[in-house]
Amino acid sequence: MSSDQLHSNAPEHSNPWSIFLLFLRLGLTSFGGPVAHLGYFRDEFVHRRRWLDEQGYADLVALCQFLPGPASSQVGIAIGLLRGGYCGSLAAWTGFTLPSAIALALFALGIGRWGGSLPDGVLHGLKIVAVAVVAQAVWGMARNLCTNGPRIAIALLAACAVLLLTSAWAQLVVIAIAGLTGLLLFRPAAKPSLTPFQPRVRQTVGVLALLLFFALLLLLPALAAVSTNQLVAMVDSFYRAGALVFGGGHVVLPLLQAEVVPNGWVSNDTFMAGYGAAQAVPGPLFTFSAFLGASISSGSSLINAALCLIAVFIPSFLLVFGAMPFWDRLRANRRMQAALGGVNAAVVGLLLAALYDPVWTSAIFGPGDFLLAAIALAALMVWKSPPWLVVMAGGIAGWLLAMLS
């Protein structure tokens, strides 16, 4: 793909405001989770607007799936960067993220103010739907990433390890060990034929972005340990969650739960109700961080929501800026492909552990709950129902179950 192909029609579309409006429309209409988001992006930017050809778009998706963090949001950031520079990347992220972030923050404020007036069982129904959503994610990822015995073994061992070792840092250790295991066990295919990538980031900027990414990852925990300011602790927790998540939005669940629930910032019931509600809104699942920030009772709810949202997405910007100049070299490296195979299998294990605790243990208390979760799973996987419709139906069904009990 040539530079001329990549930047065709650039004067018309490189204005950050135009990029913002385009991604705002996508942020208002992109239901269905990360895979669906990538489909919306492909239709919009490859087929309709021809900002990228098929190979160029595949390159971006491969890059963002390789990085930790929310793949669909990072693809949006990268497209905005390619079209409008750094301001374009910020405009793309803001437009795609704002609708669901505002909706979830308002939902959190509503629970905090009027949660006691909601019909019995509605929030519990949302938690039950979360069981089905995470189970669907586990199954889909396992089919794609655990394709043989060693990968299945890595996933199961990773799940056992994170259930026994509840620290968020333990999950990082599990991912690191899985990468080393993949490096030793797997032998990827020969170097593929790849279309050269055309980044708009200098290598110097890429190096500085990566250095800042790791510096924040190391310094924020130390700063939080010596500071009594809760805002510092919040930034540390949400930055680490955004920096250590491999596999997309659903895998952020155990990391965030380990950070906000034991600290007493958010109750587990509120956490799971918000996670269920997050399935009903368009846009990236990482905007769940805005719900959590708004649910924290100390300080300003809106400031907390904005701070947590920005903190969880900062790693995405730094990683995209840092990796794009070097992606050609990385994606062709066979040793990197082998390590990534182990990491991907461990990601399935992390999500499997999250399916059990806290998702299952906080939602399924009897046969009626199990039946509702099974129906919701069938609606998502067999009948291909829209997630927002399943969430709404789950809330109503939870209310009906409470009336019958």
DAJO-V556640 format. One record per backbone hydrogen bond with DSSP energy under -0.5 kcal/mol. NH is the residue of the N-H (numbers start at 1). CO is the residue of the C=O. E is the energy in kcal/mol with one decimal. If there is no record, write none. Layout:
((NH CO E) (NH CO E))
This chain:
((6 2 -2.1) (7 3 -2.0) (8 5 -1.1) (10 7 -1.6) (12 9 -0.6) (13 9 -1.2) (14 10 -2.1) (19 15 -2.2) (20 16 -2.7) (21 17 -2.4) (22 18 -2.2) (23 19 -2.5) (24 20 -2.3) (25 21 -1.9) (26 22 -1.6) (27 23 -2.7) (28 24 -1.4) (29 25 -0.9) (29 26 -0.6) (30 26 -2.1) (31 29 -1.7) (37 33 -2.3) (38 34 -2.2) (39 35 -1.5) (40 36 -2.4) (41 37 -2.7) (42 38 -2.2) (43 39 -2.2) (44 40 -2.3) (45 41 -3.3) (46 41 -0.5) (46 42 -1.8) (47 42 -1.6) (48 43 -2.1) (49 44 -2.1) (51 45 -1.9) (52 45 -1.7) (57 53 -2.5) (58 54 -2.4) (59 55 -2.1) (60 56 -1.9) (61 57 -2.5) (62 58 -2.5) (63 59 -2.4) (64 60 -2.4) (65 61 -2.1) (66 62 -1.4) (67 63 -1.4) (69 245 -3.6) (71 69 -0.7) (74 70 -2.3) (75 71 -2.4) (76 72 -2.1) (77 73 -2.5) (78 74 -2.5) (79 75 -2.6) (80 76 -2.5) (81 77 -2.1) (82 78 -2.5) (83 79 -2.0) (84 80 -2.8) (85 81 -1.8) (88 84 -1.4) (89 85 -1.9) (90 86 -1.9) (91 87 -2.4) (92 88 -2.5) (93 89 -2.2) (94 90 -2.5) (95 91 -2.4) (96 92 -2.2) (97 93 -2.1) (98 94 -2.4) (99 95 -0.6) (101 97 -2.1) (102 98 -2.6) (103 99 -2.2) (104 100 -2.5) (105 101 -2.2) (106 102 -2.4) (107 103 -1.9) (108 104 -2.2) (109 105 -2.2) (110 106 -2.3) (111 107 -2.4) (112 108 -2.5) (113 109 -1.9) (114 110 -3.3) (115 111 -1.8) (117 114 -1.6) (118 114 -0.5) (118 115 -1.1) (122 119 -1.7) (125 121 -2.5) (126 122 -1.7) (127 123 -1.8) (128 124 -2.0) (129 125 -2.0) (130 126 -1.6) (131 127 -1.1) (131 128 -0.6) (132 128 -1.3) (133 129 -2.4) (134 130 -2.5) (135 131 -2.3) (136 132 -2.3) (137 133 -1.9) (138 134 -2.7) (139 135 -2.4) (140 136 -2.6) (141 137 -2.5) (142 138 -2.5) (143 139 -2.2) (144 140 -1.2) (145 141 -2.8) (146 142 -2.1) (147 145 -0.6) (152 148 -2.2) (153 149 -2.6) (154 150 -2.3) (155 151 -2.2) (156 152 -2.4) (157 153 -2.6) (158 154 -2.5) (159 155 -2.2) (160 156 -2.3) (161 157 -2.4) (162 158 -2.3) (163 159 -1.5) (164 160 -1.8) (165 161 -2.5) (166 164 -0.7) (171 167 -0.9) (172 168 -1.0) (173 169 -1.9) (174 170 -2.4) (175 171 -2.2) (176 172 -2.3) (177 173 -2.7) (178 174 -2.4) (179 175 -2.2) (180 176 -2.1) (181 177 -2.6) (182 178 -2.6) (183 179 -2.0) (184 180 -1.6) (185 181 -2.4) (186 182 -2.3) (194 192 -0.6) (199 197 -0.5) (206 202 -2.3) (207 203 -2.6) (208 204 -2.3) (209 205 -2.5) (210 206 -2.2) (211 207 -2.5) (212 208 -2.4) (213 209 -2.3) (214 210 -2.2) (215 211 -2.5) (216 212 -2.5) (217 213 -1.8) (218 214 -1.7) (219 215 -3.0) (220 216 -2.1) (222 218 -0.8) (223 219 -2.7) (224 220 -2.8) (225 221 -1.8) (226 222 -1.1) (227 223 -1.1) (230 228 -0.5) (232 229 -0.6) (233 229 -1.4) (234 230 -2.5) (235 231 -2.4) (236 232 -2.3) (237 233 -2.5) (238 234 -2.6) (239 235 -2.4) (240 236 -2.3) (241 237 -1.9) (242 238 -2.1) (243 239 -1.7) (244 240 -1.8) (245 241 -0.6) (246 244 -0.7) (251 248 -0.9) (252 249 -1.5) (253 250 -1.4) (255 251 -0.7) (256 252 -2.7) (257 253 -2.7) (258 254 -2.1) (259 255 -1.0) (260 256 -2.7) (261 257 -1.6) (262 257 -0.7) (264 261 -1.7) (265 260 -1.4) (266 260 -1.7) (271 267 -2.5) (272 268 -2.5) (273 269 -2.2) (274 270 -2.5) (275 271 -2.0) (276 272 -2.1) (277 273 -2.2) (278 274 -2.1) (279 275 -0.6) (279 276 -1.2) (280 277 -1.8) (281 278 -0.7) (283 30 -2.1) (287 284 -1.4) (288 285 -2.2) (289 286 -2.0) (290 287 -1.5) (291 287 -1.0) (292 288 -2.1) (293 289 -2.6) (294 290 -2.3) (295 291 -1.4) (296 292 -0.8) (296 293 -0.9) (297 265 -0.6) (304 300 -2.7) (305 301 -2.4) (306 302 -2.4) (307 303 -2.7) (308 304 -2.6) (309 305 -2.2) (310 306 -2.5) (311 307 -2.5) (312 308 -2.0) (313 309 -1.1) (314 310 -1.6) (315 311 -0.6) (316 313 -0.6) (317 313 -1.5) (318 314 -2.3) (319 315 -2.7) (320 316 -2.4) (321 317 -2.7) (322 318 -2.1) (323 319 -2.6) (324 320 -2.0) (325 321 -0.5) (326 323 -1.5) (327 323 -0.7) (327 324 -0.9) (330 326 -1.9) (331 327 -2.8) (332 328 -0.8) (333 330 -1.6) (334 332 -0.6) (337 333 -1.9) (338 334 -2.0) (339 335 -2.2) (340 336 -2.3) (341 337 -1.5) (342 338 -1.3) (343 339 -2.1) (344 340 -2.7) (345 341 -1.5) (346 342 -2.0) (347 343 -1.9) (348 344 -1.4) (349 345 -1.4) (350 346 -2.4) (351 347 -2.2) (352 348 -2.3) (353 349 -2.4) (354 350 -2.1) (355 351 -2.0) (356 352 -1.3) (357 353 -2.9) (359 354 -2.0) (360 355 -2.0) (361 356 -2.1) (362 358 -1.4) (363 360 -1.5) (364 360 -2.6) (365 363 -0.8) (370 366 -2.1) (371 367 -2.6) (372 368 -2.3) (373 369 -2.4) (374 370 -2.4) (375 371 -2.4) (376 372 -2.5) (377 373 -2.3) (378 374 -2.3) (379 375 -2.5) (380 376 -1.8) (381 377 -2.8) (382 378 -2.3) (383 378 -2.2) (385 379 -3.3) (389 386 -0.6) (390 386 -1.9) (391 387 -2.5) (392 388 -2.1) (393 389 -2.5) (394 390 -2.3) (395 391 -2.2) (396 392 -2.0) (397 393 -2.8) (398 394 -2.6) (399 395 -1.7) (400 396 -2.2) (401 397 -2.6) (402 398 -2.0) (403 399 -1.8) (404 400 -1.9) (405 401 -1.5))
